[in-house]
Amino acid sequence: MSDTTTDSERTRTHENNRSRNTLNTDTMQWLSALVALIGLYLVASPFVFEATETAIWNDTLVGTAIFALAGYNFVRLSRDRLASVGVASLAALLGLWALISPYVIEMGSDELATGTAISGLLVALLSAYSAYANNKADAPERTGARA
């Protein structure tokens, strides 16, 4: 027997690699970091703009939760694991709440209401994409460098 690979073996190997739905965990890590930063913006914004007490509580609690959830997925991705679909979905739901909250509660200023709504939209979109992509992806292959 020969140690060289045949054309049919190369074709089979190429088809197997192409059929795997791999996910670039570095890109998804940046996405989680961006969502976490938006969460921090939500926490800080009521202290920068005029805000009611309800708006302070709302943005602080929702922003902290988004920061923690995105941070959790960031850590998972940094360890060459897929992000948690449930955690990303919960962050997306919190983003939707942040999007509609200026219409439900008195924010205190138009700047805060606009910033909260835009932040919520971004979190909802980015987190929903993260949940979708991580749900469809196959687990990343383990490398020798990380355990």
C-alpha positions as a Markdown table, in Angstrom:
| # | Residue | x | y | z |
|---|---|---|---|---|
| 1 | Met | 0.0 | 0.0 | 0.0 |
| 2 | Ser | 1.1 | 3.5 | -0.7 |
| 3 | Asp | 1.2 | 6.3 | 1.9 |
| 4 | Thr | 0.0 | 8.9 | -0.6 |
| 5 | Thr | -3.6 | 10.0 | -0.6 |
| 6 | Thr | -5.7 | 9.2 | -3.6 |
| 7 | Asp | -7.9 | 11.7 | -5.4 |
| 8 | Ser | -11.0 | 10.1 | -4.0 |
| 9 | Glu | -9.7 | 10.3 | -0.4 |
| 10 | Arg | -8.9 | 14.0 | -1.0 |
| 11 | Thr | -12.3 | 14.6 | -2.3 |
| 12 | Arg | -14.0 | 12.9 | 0.6 |
| 13 | Thr | -11.9 | 14.8 | 3.1 |
| 14 | His | -12.7 | 18.1 | 1.4 |
| 15 | Glu | -16.4 | 17.3 | 1.4 |
| 16 | Asn | -16.3 | 16.4 | 5.1 |
| 17 | Asn | -14.6 | 19.7 | 5.9 |
| 18 | Arg | -17.1 | 21.6 | 3.8 |
| 19 | Ser | -20.1 | 19.9 | 5.4 |
| 20 | Arg | -19.1 | 21.0 | 8.9 |
| 21 | Asn | -20.7 | 24.3 | 9.9 |
| 22 | Thr | -17.8 | 25.8 | 11.8 |
| 23 | Leu | -18.0 | 29.1 | 13.6 |
| 24 | Asn | -15.2 | 31.7 | 14.0 |
| 25 | Thr | -15.1 | 32.0 | 17.7 |
| 26 | Asp | -12.8 | 35.0 | 17.6 |
| 27 | Thr | -15.4 | 37.0 | 15.6 |
| 28 | Met | -18.2 | 35.8 | 17.9 |
| 29 | Gln | -16.1 | 36.8 | 20.9 |
| 30 | Trp | -15.9 | 40.4 | 19.5 |
| 31 | Leu | -19.6 | 40.4 | 19.0 |
| 32 | Ser | -20.1 | 39.4 | 22.7 |
| 33 | Ala | -17.7 | 42.1 | 23.8 |
| 34 | Leu | -19.7 | 44.7 | 21.8 |
| 35 | Val | -22.9 | 43.6 | 23.4 |
| 36 | Ala | -21.3 | 43.8 | 26.8 |
| 37 | Leu | -20.1 | 47.3 | 26.1 |
| 38 | Ile | -23.6 | 48.3 | 25.0 |
| 39 | Gly | -24.8 | 46.9 | 28.4 |
| 40 | Leu | -22.3 | 49.1 | 30.2 |
| 41 | Tyr | -23.6 | 52.1 | 28.2 |
| 42 | Leu | -27.1 | 51.3 | 29.4 |
| 43 | Val | -25.8 | 51.3 | 33.0 |
| 44 | Ala | -24.0 | 54.6 | 32.7 |
| 45 | Ser | -26.5 | 56.6 | 30.5 |
| 46 | Pro | -29.1 | 57.5 | 33.2 |
| 47 | Phe | -26.2 | 59.1 | 35.2 |
| 48 | Val | -25.1 | 61.1 | 32.2 |
| 49 | Phe | -28.6 | 62.3 | 31.0 |
| 50 | Glu | -31.5 | 63.6 | 32.9 |
| 51 | Ala | -33.4 | 60.5 | 34.2 |
| 52 | Thr | -36.3 | 59.6 | 36.4 |
| 53 | Glu | -35.8 | 57.1 | 39.3 |
| 54 | Thr | -37.6 | 54.5 | 37.3 |
| 55 | Ala | -35.4 | 55.0 | 34.3 |
| 56 | Ile | -32.3 | 54.8 | 36.5 |
| 57 | Trp | -33.4 | 51.4 | 37.9 |
| 58 | Asn | -34.5 | 50.1 | 34.5 |
| 59 | Asp | -31.4 | 50.9 | 32.6 |
| 60 | Thr | -29.1 | 49.9 | 35.5 |
| 61 | Leu | -30.7 | 46.5 | 36.0 |
| 62 | Val | -31.2 | 45.7 | 32.3 |
| 63 | Gly | -27.7 | 47.0 | 31.3 |
| 64 | Thr | -26.1 | 45.0 | 34.1 |
| 65 | Ala | -27.9 | 41.8 | 33.1 |
| 66 | Ile | -26.9 | 42.3 | 29.4 |
| 67 | Phe | -23.3 | 42.9 | 30.5 |
| 68 | Ala | -23.2 | 39.8 | 32.6 |
| 69 | Leu | -24.9 | 37.6 | 29.9 |
| 70 | Ala | -22.6 | 38.8 | 27.1 |
| 71 | Gly | -19.6 | 38.5 | 29.4 |
| 72 | Tyr | -20.5 | 34.9 | 30.1 |
| 73 | Asn | -20.7 | 34.1 | 26.4 |
| 74 | Phe | -17.4 | 36.0 | 25.9 |
| 75 | Val | -15.7 | 33.7 | 28.4 |
| 76 | Arg | -17.2 | 30.6 | 26.8 |
| 77 | Leu | -15.9 | 31.7 | 23.4 |
| 78 | Ser | -12.5 | 32.5 | 24.7 |
| 79 | Arg | -12.2 | 28.9 | 25.9 |
| 80 | Asp | -13.0 | 27.6 | 22.3 |
| 81 | Arg | -16.6 | 26.7 | 23.2 |
| 82 | Leu | -19.7 | 27.8 | 21.5 |
| 83 | Ala | -21.7 | 30.6 | 23.1 |
| 84 | Ser | -24.8 | 29.6 | 25.0 |
| 85 | Val | -27.8 | 29.9 | 22.8 |
| 86 | Gly | -30.1 | 30.3 | 25.9 |
| 87 | Val | -28.0 | 33.1 | 27.3 |
| 88 | Ala | -27.8 | 34.9 | 23.9 |
| 89 | Ser | -31.6 | 34.5 | 23.6 |
| 90 | Leu | -32.2 | 36.0 | 27.0 |
| 91 | Ala | -29.9 | 38.9 | 26.1 |
| 92 | Ala | -31.9 | 39.4 | 22.9 |
| 93 | Leu | -35.1 | 39.5 | 25.0 |
| 94 | Leu | -33.6 | 42.1 | 27.4 |
| 95 | Gly | -32.6 | 44.1 | 24.3 |
| 96 | Leu | -36.2 | 44.1 | 23.1 |
| 97 | Trp | -37.3 | 45.3 | 26.5 |
| 98 | Ala | -34.8 | 48.1 | 26.4 |
| 99 | Leu | -36.1 | 49.0 | 22.9 |
| 100 | Ile | -39.7 | 49.3 | 24.1 |
| 101 | Ser | -39.1 | 50.6 | 27.6 |
| 102 | Pro | -39.0 | 54.3 | 26.7 |
| 103 | Tyr | -42.5 | 53.9 | 25.4 |
| 104 | Val | -43.6 | 52.1 | 28.6 |
| 105 | Ile | -41.9 | 54.1 | 31.4 |
| 106 | Glu | -41.0 | 57.8 | 31.8 |
| 107 | Met | -37.3 | 58.2 | 31.0 |
| 108 | Gly | -36.8 | 61.8 | 31.9 |
| 109 | Ser | -35.2 | 63.1 | 28.8 |
| 110 | Asp | -35.4 | 62.5 | 25.0 |
| 111 | Glu | -31.6 | 61.8 | 24.9 |
| 112 | Leu | -31.9 | 58.9 | 27.4 |
| 113 | Ala | -35.0 | 57.5 | 25.7 |
| 114 | Thr | -33.3 | 57.5 | 22.3 |
| 115 | Gly | -30.1 | 56.1 | 23.6 |
| 116 | Thr | -31.9 | 53.3 | 25.5 |
| 117 | Ala | -34.1 | 52.4 | 22.4 |
| 118 | Ile | -31.1 | 52.3 | 20.1 |
| 119 | Ser | -29.0 | 50.3 | 22.5 |
| 120 | Gly | -31.9 | 47.9 | 22.9 |
| 121 | Leu | -32.2 | 47.5 | 19.2 |
| 122 | Leu | -28.5 | 46.8 | 18.8 |
| 123 | Val | -28.5 | 44.3 | 21.7 |
| 124 | Ala | -31.5 | 42.5 | 20.3 |
| 125 | Leu | -30.1 | 42.2 | 16.8 |
| 126 | Leu | -26.6 | 41.2 | 17.8 |
| 127 | Ser | -27.7 | 38.7 | 20.5 |
| 128 | Ala | -30.3 | 37.2 | 18.2 |
| 129 | Tyr | -27.6 | 36.7 | 15.5 |
| 130 | Ser | -25.3 | 35.2 | 18.1 |
| 131 | Ala | -28.0 | 32.7 | 19.2 |
| 132 | Tyr | -28.8 | 31.8 | 15.7 |
| 133 | Ala | -25.2 | 31.3 | 14.6 |
| 134 | Asn | -24.2 | 29.3 | 17.6 |
| 135 | Asn | -27.3 | 27.1 | 17.4 |
| 136 | Lys | -26.4 | 26.2 | 13.7 |
| 137 | Ala | -22.7 | 25.8 | 14.3 |
| 138 | Asp | -20.9 | 22.6 | 15.1 |
| 139 | Ala | -18.7 | 22.5 | 18.1 |
| 140 | Pro | -15.2 | 24.0 | 17.4 |
| 141 | Glu | -12.4 | 21.5 | 17.1 |
| 142 | Arg | -10.1 | 21.4 | 20.1 |
| 143 | Thr | -6.6 | 22.7 | 19.5 |
| 144 | Gly | -3.6 | 21.5 | 21.4 |
| 145 | Ala | -2.8 | 25.0 | 22.7 |
| 146 | Arg | -6.0 | 25.3 | 24.7 |
| 147 | Ala | -7.5 | 22.7 | 27.0 |
